[in-house]
Amino acid sequence: MQNSPPQSSKSKILQSLAHEARNQLSIIIGCADMLLNDRQNMTDEMINSLVKEIQHASGHLQQATQEMS
């Protein structure tokens, strides 16, 4: 059985960034879906919480992409 070659550092970094991006995008999409589909059943506090979560996740995503450049 052959061992696969070790991943390069660049490949590991890109893999990590892709994972981070997927996580943050999932949060943003999930919160946006909740706001679109369930807004009439939410309190202002719940809506504000989701908006803050979107802001936090998008800021985290922006920071990760800035670190790539």
N, C-alpha and C positions, 0 to 999 in steps of 0.2 A: 504494500500500500504506500503510495507516494504522499508525502506531506505537501500541502499547498505552500507556495512561496509566501514569506511574511509580507504583510501589507506595508506599503511605504508610509512614511509619516504623513505625507500629503493626502494619501487616500484615507487614512484614519481621520484626519482633520475634516475632510470633506464629508465623510460618513457621519461624523459627529454633528457637523453643522446641518446636514440634511435631516437628521433625527430631530434636532432642536427646532428646525423650521417646521417640520411636520407637527410636532407637539403644539407649538404656538398657534399655527394655523388651525389646528383642530379646536383649540379653545376659542379662537375668534369666530370660526364658523358655527360652533355649537351655541355660543352666546347670541350671535346674530340670528340664528334660527329660532331660538327661544323668544327673542324680542319680536320677530316677525309673526310667529305663530301663536304666542300665548300672551301678548302684551295686555290685552283687555282683562286678563285674569290676574295681573301683577300689580302689586303696590308700587308706589313711586320708589320706595326703598329697594325693592327687588330690581326694578329697572335700572336704578343708579348703580347697584352692585354689578349688574351685568355689563353696563357701559364701562365701569372702572376696570373690570376684568379684561374687556376688549382693549382698553387703553394700555393696561399693563402688559398683556401678551404682545400687542403690536410694538410697544416700546422695546420689549425684550428681543423681538424679531429684528427690529431696526438695529439694535446694538450688535446683534450677532452678524448681520450683514455688513455693518461698518467695520467690524473686526476682520472681515475677509479682505478688505481693500487696503 
